[in-house]
Amino acid sequence: MSRAVLVAGGAGYIGSHVCKALADAGAVPVCYDTLEKGHAWAVKWGPLERGDIGDATRLDEVFARHRPAAIIHLAGYIEVGESVRQPERYLTNNTSKTGTLIDAVLRHGVEAFVFSSTCAVYGIPQTDLLAETHRLAPISPYAESKARVEQALTVAAGRGLRAASLRYFNATGADAGGEIGEAHDPETHLLPLAADAALGLGPALTLLGTDYPTPDGSCVRDFVHVSDLAQAHLKAIDWLAAAPKGGIHEIFNLGSGTGYSVRQVIAETARIAGVAVPHGIGPRRPGDSPKLVGDITKARLGLGWQPTHDLATQIEDTLRWRRKMPR
Ligand SMILES: NC(=O)c1ccc[n+]([C@@H]2O[C@H](COP(=O)([O-])OP(=O)(O)OC[C@H]3O[C@@H](n4cnc5c(N)ncnc54)[C@H](O)[C@@H]3O)[C@@H](O)[C@H]2O)c1
């Protein structure tokens, strides 16, 4: 891969790891980000173009300057709880503005569009493992905003767009080189919160709900290392390049295929850190599903992708990153 790839949201957690993977593969990652949530320090492997995905004029400038061969679209708001309180914010930033981005991609004839979707689009699971064919029944405005983008991509495939939606399960861990990692504000994700609590760098963790219909009452999630996720984006670009000519929109789950409960993650973090993870019990968070674990057969067979980092490695990398990250 030798050409520019536009990475919308490239200053964020997953986007910065995608940029690193692209650079390692010989591409030039052009980060397009407002920096509202991301960090300039995380943009290390290519130029930073500040801009909003809802700004058609700015997109035209950046597409004309860099002529990207592909776009990876990770830009968006990510907090499930906030989306329940402020749904319009999510439907505007995540869905409507992506419409502007899709139009720009079609205008400039970009050959591949890879979109960051989420397992949250499935809602309450009807099967043990979630395959891409599971019904979509979002239970939060965040998930709804992503499901609507997927629909828009299917429509745009009718106009010639070549797109892949990657439904991530829970991204965790940090770059093995220690240069980048998860730094959300506020942080709402389990592994960094558990790590901070264990290391005395943050408050006690609050376990959000212990009365779910799961073996130990806490939510069950499928955790996948961010560097494994990053590799899948490169494979999705290659997959689109090899797909039959014409418009296309294909969807792939990206997870580990294994579920761990919140209580199991707390116990494993304590074991690896060698100290207890201070935690208390709180109420369920609106918008959370009891269990989300992916069937990743399609990504394995279709993309030739296989996650390689287990939960212990994800926790070790998170602990290492949280000790040294800029705060
Ligand atoms: N983190 C996860 O576990 C997870 C799981 C499923 C899906 N996702 C999706 O992956 C993507 C990346 O997640 P993340 O954890 O890296 O989030 P993040 O907040 O770290 O990164 C998102 C980036 O997008 C930028 N951004 C937001 N709105 C923008 C806009 N309108 N124009 C330009 N830039 C904008 C932010 O400044 C930020 O740098 C998101 O779309 C998220 O919904 C994440």
The ligand as a Gaussian input file, in Angstrom:
#p B3LYP/6-31G(d) Opt

LIG

0 1
 N      -13.736000       2.207000      21.523000
 C      -14.522000       1.163000      21.278000
 O      -14.493000       0.171000      21.998000
 C      -15.445000       1.177000      20.083000
 C      -16.351000       0.100000      19.921000
 C      -17.196000       0.111000      18.819000
 C      -17.134000       1.150000      17.893000
 N      -16.262000       2.177000      18.100000
 C      -16.247000       3.261000      17.120000
 O      -14.914000       3.474000      16.710000
 C      -14.688000       4.852000      16.443000
 C      -13.454000       5.311000      17.178000
 O      -13.629000       5.102000      18.576000
 P      -12.524000       5.640000      19.608000
 O      -12.678000       4.858000      20.839000
 O      -11.199000       5.707000      18.944000
 O      -13.088000       7.116000      19.859000
 P      -12.280000       8.485000      20.074000
 O      -13.228000       9.437000      20.724000
 O      -10.983000       8.228000      20.759000
 O      -11.981000       8.954000      18.575000
 C      -12.936000       9.580000      17.772000
 C      -12.261000      10.731000      17.064000
 O      -13.210000      11.345000      16.176000
 C      -13.043000      12.756000      16.245000
 N      -14.316000      13.344000      15.824000
 C      -15.527000      13.260000      16.432000
 N      -16.459000      13.894000      15.709000
 C      -15.843000      14.388000      14.599000
 C      -16.273000      15.123000      13.476000
 N      -17.550000      15.511000      13.354000
 N      -15.368000      15.429000      12.509000
 C      -14.057000      15.068000      12.633000
 N      -13.591000      14.376000      13.704000
 C      -14.464000      14.046000      14.669000
 C      -12.688000      13.028000      17.697000
 O      -12.032000      14.277000      17.875000
 C      -11.787000      11.832000      18.018000
 O      -10.430000      12.111000      17.747000
 C      -15.956000       5.593000      16.841000
 O      -16.697000       5.876000      15.697000
 C      -16.681000       4.588000      17.715000
 O      -18.068000       4.741000      17.651000
 C      -15.433000       2.221000      19.160000

